Amino acid sequence: MDVPIAANVLGTLGAICWSVQLIPQIIINYRRHHTTGLQPSMMLLWASAGVPLGVYNIVEEFNIALRIQAQILTFLSLLTWSQCYHYGKGWKVSKCAVILIGMCVLMGGIEAGLIFALRAAIDRHIKWPTTFMAILAAIFLALGVLRHYWDIFTHRTVRGISFIFVGIDAAGDLFSLISVLLVFQADLNILGMAIYGTELALWTGVFICGGYFNLVPYIQTRLSNRRQRLETERQSGSLHDAGSIALREMPSSTSVFRTPSSGLVERTTATQEDEDS
């Protein structure tokens, strides 16, 4: 069943998600002024994945949204990568900007050259280079996320990465995956499904790790603090009640508001009682 409108809509949603996915991470890096836990190798692998992914999407004549998607991935990944070196290694902004522009030009040139080469190969009925581009993109994307898995395994926590970024990226993968499924495309594209499906599965795993290593301890800590606070309040209330009871049982003569005149009255009363007796 060919539904190009639905494919374009879903592809556009995926492109929008991929357009803004790294923006929350970039903003967090800027506000914190550090990128501890965020792996620069992951960002570089993602930027590299954008090249064969862009080649594959363009040569296979996917909808325009998916073609642009790969270019956005490369740029945002390189921008985040430059942040890692600016905040983590102390690189100057000017140095980061020059390297960022240079790498964008280099990767753009490589992608353009590969597009012409693969189209020439397709004209000669040679398909394996196109297939190789899809596989290479999937490998780079998977390795990028797996690099963060190693950090999770080492530190037993999900650190340095924005879960908003992870959620948006996973949503983009989901929309893109659906857009290349049989129900929305004339031909089922196994490799396209593999690219987006692999990354979606890996991000789902990061969510699960975040829930286990971050969310569960956080909830346990909050509950423990709440129990301790309630216990402290209960003990304070018990001591207050005990003090009130003791005060009520004390004679008025022992009141803290006792004055010298009250003591004189008590002694006079006692003397009179002795005389009467």
Residue pairs with C-beta under 8 A, 6 or more apart in sequence:
1 182
1 183
1 184
2 185
2 186
3 183
3 184
4 63
6 179
6 184
7 63
7 179
7 180
7 184
7 185
8 63
8 64
8 65
8 179
10 175
10 176
10 178
10 179
10 184
11 62
11 63
11 64
11 65
11 66
11 69
11 175
11 176
11 179
12 63
12 65
13 171
13 172
13 175
14 65
14 66
14 69
14 172
14 173
14 174
14 175
14 176
14 179
14 196
15 65
15 66
15 68
15 69
15 72
15 172
15 176
16 172
17 168
17 169
17 171
17 172
17 175
18 69
18 72
18 73
18 169
18 172
18 176
19 69
19 72
19 76
20 168
21 76
21 165
21 168
21 169
21 172
22 76
22 77
22 79
22 80
22 165
23 76
24 162
24 164
24 165
24 168
25 38
25 80
25 161
25 162
25 165
26 76
26 79
26 80
26 83
28 162
29 35
29 38
29 80
29 83
29 84
29 87
30 83
33 87
34 87
34 88
35 83
35 84
35 87
35 88
35 160
36 88
36 159
36 160
37 151
37 155
37 159
37 160
37 161
38 80
38 84
38 160
38 161
39 84
39 147
39 148
39 151
39 160
40 81
40 84
40 85
40 88
41 144
41 147
42 144
42 145
42 147
42 148
43 77
43 78
43 80
43 81
43 84
43 144
44 77
44 78
44 81
45 140
45 141
45 143
45 144
45 147
46 73
46 74
46 77
46 140
46 141
46 144
47 73
47 74
47 77
47 78
47 81
47 103
47 107
48 107
48 140
49 73
49 136
49 137
49 138
49 139
49 140
49 141
49 144
50 70
50 71
50 73
50 74
50 75
50 77
50 107
50 137
51 70
51 74
51 107
51 110
51 111
51 114
51 137
52 114
52 132
52 133
52 134
52 136
52 137
52 140
53 69
53 70
53 73
53 133
53 134
53 137
53 141
53 195
54 67
54 70
54 71
54 74
54 111
55 111
55 114
55 115
55 118
55 133
56 130
56 133
56 134
56 137
56 191
56 192
56 195
57 66
57 67
57 69
57 70
58 67
58 115
59 115
59 118
59 119
59 122
59 130
59 133
60 130
60 189
60 192
62 180
62 192
63 179
66 176
66 179
66 180
69 172
69 176
70 137
74 104
74 107
75 104
78 100
78 103
78 104
78 107
79 100
82 91
82 96
82 97
82 99
82 100
83 96
85 91
85 96
86 92
86 93
86 96
114 133
117 129
118 129
118 130
118 133
121 127
121 129
121 130
122 130
131 191
134 191
134 192
134 194
134 195
135 191
137 195
138 191
138 194
138 195
138 198
138 199
141 195
141 198
141 199
142 198
142 199
142 202
145 199
145 202
145 203
145 206
146 202
148 161
148 206
149 202
149 205
149 206
149 209
151 159
151 160
152 158
152 206
152 209
152 213
156 213
157 213
157 214
158 206
158 209
158 210
158 213
158 214
161 206
163 207
163 210
166 203
166 206
166 207
166 210
167 207
169 199
169 203
170 200
170 203
170 204
170 207
173 196
173 197
173 199
173 200
173 203
174 196
174 200
176 196
177 193
177 196
177 197
177 200
178 184
179 185
180 189
180 192
180 193
180 196
181 188
181 193
182 188
253 262
253 266
